Amino acid sequence: MGGWSVSEFFGTGPDLNTLPVAGKRVLVAGLGRSGMAAADGLLAAGADVLVVDDNASERNEDSAGLLRTLGAEVRLGPGSTAELPEGFDLVVTSPGLRPTTGVLAAAAAAGVPIWSEIELAWQLSTAHLPAPERTPWLAVTGTNGKTTTVQMLESILTADGKSVALVGNVGRPVMEAVLDTDTRYDVFVVELSSFQLHYSHSLQLHSAAVLNLEPDHLEWHADLDEYAADKARIYERVTHSCVYNVADPATERMVEEADVTEGARAIGFTLGTPGMSMLGVVDDLLVDRAFVEQRKTSALELAKVDDVRPFAPHNVANALAAAALARSLGVRATSVRDGLRNLKLGGHRIETVAEADGITWVDDSKATNPAAAASSMQAFDSIVWIAGGQAKGTSFDELVPAMAKRLRGAVLLGVDREVIRAALSQHAPEVPVIVVDSTETGAMTEVVEAAASMAQPGDTVLLAPGCASLDMFSSYGERGDAFAAEVRKRTGPA
C-alpha cells in the first residue's frame, strides 16, 4: 500500500471510470488479510469504502487506522456485520463469514451483489483484458490436499523459470499480489476454498483442478450438495484444462456438467496406468498421456515416484494434479521432476517429528477432516492415532472401520472427542481408547503421555486429528507445534 497511484497500477489500458467499482459504494465485510487487501484495492479503483468487522481487536484497530488514512470508513465491534446500511452497490466478503451473517443475508435479499476477494481481484486486474493479455490463473480446490498441491505447482513452475504468485486460501490474498507493482508475475497459482468459490461469479481460469470431494464444512454450507456445487464453480469458463481425479467420479461429473470455454479439455490424473488425456503412474514413474502429441500410443516420463516427498499415495496424486496444471501451461517435463525434488512443504503435513525407541512420531495436524486423516493413516501400518477437535458436522463412521486394523490405540481430545469415541466404540470396540478431557492448550502434554503409554516399537504415533483446531488452538499450526514440542521433550532433540 502506498507508493503508487491508481493509474500506475491499472496502467493506461482501461478507462478508470469504467472499472466495475469506480464511484460505487462498497461494503467490505471482515477485516482479516483478505478484507484488508480488498479494501485497499477498492480504494485504489476509486470506490467509496465502508469496512465492518465484529472483532475490535488491537490488530483490527491498527488496520482500521491505516484504512481510515487512505479514505475508508471503518466500523468495528459487536453487531457491525448484523445489518446492511442503505445505499450500497456491492458487498465484498471475507471467506470466514457464513451466508447467514446478517449483512450477507440482507444483501442477498436486497439483490445487492456479493463478491469474494477473489472475484474482486479478478474483476479489477483481469476481467477488462482480452484473454490473450491476461496473466494466467491456475487454481486448485478439493476437500484435501489443496495446499500441498499448490506448493508443488509453485515449485514446478519456479523450476521452469516462471515468476509465480502463490495466493488465495494459502500465501497472500490475491488482491495483495495484484497490488504488488514491484513484481511482474508470469502466473498466479490460486488455492480456492469452497467459501471463496461461493461468492466468485465470473472467474475464467486458464486451468483448474478439483482434487477430491468428501464431506466437510457442513457447519458453513447448507448441505453436501451445496458444498459440491461451490467446488464445481472452479471449472466454469475454464479456457484450457479441467483437471479431475479419476478415482473420484464426483470430480469428473463436475467437469462434464461445467460450462467451459470452447476448446477446453478434460484431463484426468490417476495412481494407475493412465488412459489417453490422463497423467498417471507406470513402473514407478509419473507419466503424461495428455500433453504429448503421440498420446494415443505413448506417454512421457515426468518424474519418479521417489521424487514425491513426503511419500504417501495421496501425495503422489497431488503431484500428478500439480503436474497436469503445469503441463497445461507448457512447462517442460524436466521442470516437473526438478520442482518435486526441490519442494519444501510447509509444516504439519505428514512431518516426522522424532524417532526414538523404535517409535515414529508424525505431525499431520493439517488433516482437519476425516478424509484427510484417512489418507494420512494409509501411509502407516500400525498407528497410535491422536484425533479430535471441531468435527464440523462430519462423521467418522466410514473412517474407523476402514482403518481399524491399523490402530494400536487412539488418544482423543477436543470439543468433539465423544463423536470419535462413539465411532470407535461402534465400529472398532477392540481398539483401546484414552480420552483427554482437558480442553486447555496444555492438554497436549497429557495427550503425548497417553500415546507413549500405548505405542510399541514399530508403531507410528500419528497426529491426524480429522477435526479443526479452533476449540483449543489458534490454528492447526499451533496444534502441531504443541504436539511437536511435547514429543521433543519426551524423546530429546531431533
Salt bridges, closest charged atoms under 4 A:
ASP48 OD2 - ARG25 NE 3.66
GLU73 OE2 - ARG75 NE 3.00
ASP160 OD2 - LYS162 NZ 2.77
ASP160 OD1 - ARG332 NH2 3.50
GLU176 OE2 - ARG33 NH2 3.19
ASP180 OD2 - ARG172 NH1 3.54
ASP216 OD2 - HIS217 NE2 3.51
ASP216 OD1 - LYS392 NZ 2.88
GLU219 OE2 - HIS217 ND1 3.69
GLU226 OE2 - HIS221 ND1 3.21
ASP230 OD2 - HIS198 ND1 2.67
ASP230 OD2 - HIS221 ND1 3.31
ASP230 OD1 - ARG233 NE 3.32
ASP288 OD2 - ARG327 NE 2.81
ASP307 OD1 - ARG341 NE 2.87
ASP338 OD1 - ARG337 NE 2.89
ASP363 OD2 - HIS348 ND1 2.57
ASP397 OD1 - HIS427 NE2 3.19
GLU418 OE2 - ARG421 NH2 2.69
ASP437 OD1 - ARG417 NE 3.30
ASP459 OD2 - ARG408 NE 2.88
ASP481 OD1 - HIS348 NE2 3.27
GLU486 OE2 - LYS489 NZ 3.30
